[in-house]
Amino acid sequence: MAVRLKNTKYFYPPTPGSGTGTPFDNIVGLQTVEGGGLTQGNFEFTSGVTEKVNRKFNVGAFSEPISLDMLGVDNLAESRRILATQFRVYPNYDISQVLNFSMYGSLSKRFQVSITQIINYFPASLDVVFSNNDYTTGATAYDISYDQQTDETYFKVSVDRIKNPFDIDYSVSAATNLSVREITVSPYRNLYNTYLDYCISINDNIYNVLSFIPSDTLNSGYLQFYVSGSPFGTASTINDDFQIRPNDYIVDKVFQESFDEVEKFLVNRLVRPEYTAVFQVPQQNEYGQIYTDYEQVTWPKDGPWNLDIQSFLFDAYLEQIQAIAINLDSFKTNLISRFLISDSLKEFDTLGRKVEKIFQIYGRSFDQIKQFIDGLAYMNSVNYNPSNDIPSELLVNLARTLGWSSNFSPITNEDFLSSVFGNTSTPTYPGYARALTPTELNYAYYRNLILNASYLFKSKGTRRSIEFLLRLIGAPDSLIEYNEHIYLADQKINLEQFYTQWAKISGGTYVEDTPSYLLGDTFKVKGQLFSAFTSTSTYTDTSIKLVDYPIDDEGYPKAPLNTETYFFQIGSGWYESTPQHRSPDQVQITGNVYTGQNFTIQTQLSPFTYGQTYLNRFRQFPYMTEGFKLQKVVDNNKSWLADDDKIRVSTQGDYNAYYFVDNEKLVLNVKNVDIFLNPAQGLVYDVWDESRRYDYPIPESGLTVGYPVPGGVDWTYVDPKPKKKTFFEFSQTFWQNMINTRNRQYISDGKTGGYPTLQSIFWKYIESEQTVGIPNNNYTYQKLIDYVNGIGPYWTKLVEQMVPATTIWNGGVRLENSIFNKQKFVYRRQRGCQFIPVPVDPCYIISNIFDYTCSTEYVDFYIYPWLNGDVDVSNFSSILVNRINNMLAQSGVTLSQCNQNSVLTEWYVDLRVGEEVLIKEPFYIGYGMTDVPLDLQWRTALITYLPEIYDYGYTYFLNGNKLTITNLTCLPKNMNETVSLNVGINISINCGV
């Protein structure tokens, strides 16, 4: 049976003649060909945007590419020598213990070789002297000529004035003469070839040699020099002794590269007197007991610079060294020759003792190997002085192992070789004969850091750890500005106004009315033309809840709820931006950056706000006109008792604070910390310190003559009390009553104006030594700034390791005017009338413009009781008799039963408002019934202590004998309280009952 197949294809939906209208007409392009086949037409493109991330992080110090030219190294051989002597790891051991460097070999032979090496390579000098050993005299330098334009000096030195114990060759044949010597010596003994490495040393001043013309022979003629500077002044001939020696850089280089550890030990420069070696020698007393004796051996000097290698003092030095060595060789050292070989080998030795010499070579090799074996035992030991501990080159590695960051260094030398060898002979410490090189100082820095790591890490996050590190880097307390902060709210919020505004936005919509001109619309009032205004309303949807506002049920500040977008102290802040300390990202979209129409989306870190994003909600409530006025206040204590209101003063240790607060609920605790080195603060510290020690320039009795005093034009009483206040309290308060704004408006010091009282104190301090003979440190801004810059910037990297990561820290060097000079207030000139659109709340006037007028609350009375109507007393004597009689009557005793001469009275000022004591200060002590204060003493005491009522919100005015006390606040405060001024008396009397 035949089957018939149909080849019909069915499509759903039916395919049109073209691709138009199909679901996939744009999948490739615009379909234009009917019946299938290739497609043609226009393609659609979409932009592929790649986000660009901008970051500027400080990730530590990276060096530039290093080459021999940048290092100041002349050739490859010199770089290998530096590597061998400076950057190979060698153990640190106590070289005063002889067994550390000589045990198997002979100590005597070791000293013999070392002394020979020192003599051959010591950086010797030519001593130019007025009087020679044969007692002939002559000018040390002549034909002296100084060129001021080039700052160079030319002079000649006669050969017969030169004392040359180390045979430095300064003739034209220097190279030939040195080449034929049997013993190889230092290349710096050839002055002809190395004169650029020499300098002239006269009166401890150094002048580098620029050019040199040698003499024909070593015994006759003269030398000619060109040196930098003016070593001899304007003289043409001098008779002063001076030295021509290698410069400090070459001297350090020779000691580092040419001498081994034993040779450095024998000519130790880190000790006084110079070139002294200290040996630990076992000794036995008369009872047979062994003890360790310390013997000092000092290599004598021949003149101010050279070692003595000629006189009897040098012979005595060699004998002393030899005696110590032979003594130790007899029972401690020289083990191979003395103990580890058979005597028969020595008996058949040659006349030249060749076998003995071989054993000494073996012993020396064993001693060198033993040094490294012993050094392994001290790889984790660190001492303040490098002895029997980890190699200094590995200190950085050990510090990193303990957890310290090491991407910084106190070395700031740009010149690599200067940091290795140093460039000064001025001692760093009094006990040293030379200065430490920057590399040695770097090692000492890491030693201190490692040895104190245990204490520092246990106290991390506390003030003590940071203060310790600041002392470690050499920052004096007077320059350290280390403060923690709080924020004080001005007052609680008016809840009635707050809830009124909340009712307007609680429905989810906020309406903002902005005033503006009504263009073209004017009106007249009594002939005066005015412009018309209108307001524009802007509607905003809100989703804020009541709990999002930082306010409690009483109107005091309260922390709002934390969310992912708003939390405590959002905004971050650090002294630099790092990957660990960064602010949130912010997106920046820019168009047409290059070509075409593609947008560029870039994200960058928003600027640090130091927690102000969080605090701004307290300052300005969202969608309201309410908010707290916040004041940043230093509070290094942060812990107070419940009743520590009003004045908060803390002077315990470094936990300083001094501020006024009405209610604890107005205090906002934050984690903001400032750690600065402040040069200007050093000036204030020195004034405070000088006033405490010498009662000048601010005496304890206050400023009187030449300063504002009560009774004059300015009634200010200036009494900062430097002896009774800590520096923190003094610096916060001493200037507050030394400013008169009337003076500030008209005086001029040639710059920005100033404050006469403050500036007079500053100038008295500066000129104290000239005017009154009181010494001071002569601090100036430039001196203190140079000192801070000398500390270097690395200290912030060190301190940050003790600062908790959550702290908002601002640090560095703060450059500002001191409190004596800088402006305390801003005086603005009026700019003229202008209209500024601001959000307003429409209101209708139905009564007075202001809801209330500010009431003036005051009380006035006389300062003497008998002027206020008290008829029982007429003076202070009658007050005392009245009080004594009342006291005795209460005890059932009469005055005749008591010894009137035994009366002891303590008088004090007592001022109260109701139950609140404002002033209670003693001012007089009396002995006997008739010893009472004068009226003027009472008045003076009042003038002294009345300024204390400012801290409680009151002010005063003393007009003659009448005292007026006024409430400074606007709201009624003490309408029902009694103000009482009392003459307090503590009485002591002996009675026979």
Buried (B, 14 or more C-beta within 10 A) or exposed (E): EEEEEEEEEEEEEEEEEBBEEEEEBEEEBBBEEEEEEEBEEEEEEEEEEEEEEEEEEBEEEEEEEEEEEEBEBEEEEBEEBBEEBBEEEBBBBBBBBBBBBBBBBBBBBBBBEBBEBBBBBBBBBBBBBBEEEEEEEBBBBBEBEBEEEEEBBBBBBBBEBBBBBBEBBBBBEBEEBBEEEEEEBBEBBBBBBBBEBBBBBBEEEBBBBBEBEBBEEBEEBBBBBBBBBBBBEEBEBBBBBBBBBBBBBBBBBBBBBBBBBBBBBBBBBBBEEBBBBBBBBBEEEEEEEEEEEEBEBBBBBBBEBBBBBEEEEBEEBBEBBBEBBBBBBEEBBBBBBBEEBEEEEBEEBEEEEEBBBBBBEBBBEBBEEBBEEBBEEBEEEBBEEBBBBBBBBBBBBBBEEEEBEBEBBBBEBEBBBBBBBBBBBEBBEEEBBBBBBBBBBBBBBBBBBBEBBEEBBEBBEEBBBBBBBBEBBEBEBBBBBBBBBBBBBEBBBEBEEBEEBBEEBEEEEBEBEEBEEEEEEEEEEEEEEEEEEEBEEEEEEEEBEEEBBBBBEEBBBBEBEEEEEEEEBBBBBBBBBEEEBBBEEEEEEEEEEEEEEEEBBBBBBBEBBBBBBBBBBBBEBEBBEBBBEBEEBBBBBEEBEEEBBEEBBBBEEBBBBBBBBBEBBBBBEBBBBBBBBBBBBBBBBBBBBBBBEBBBBBBEEBBEEEBBBBEEEBEBBBBBBBBEBBBBBBBBBBBEBBBBEEBBEEEEEEEEBBBBBBBBBBEBBBEBEEEEEBEBBEBEBEEBBEBBEEBBEBBBBBBBBBBEEEBBBBBBBBEEEBBBBEEEEEEEEEEEEEEEEEEEEEEEEEEEEEEEEEEEBBBEBBBBBBEEEEEEBEEBEBBBBEBBEEEBEEEEBEBEEBEEEEBBBBBBBBBBBEEEEBBBBEBBEBEEBEBBBEEEBBBBBBBBBBBBBBEBBBBBEBEEEEBEBBBEBEEEBBEEBEBEBEBBBEBEBEBEE
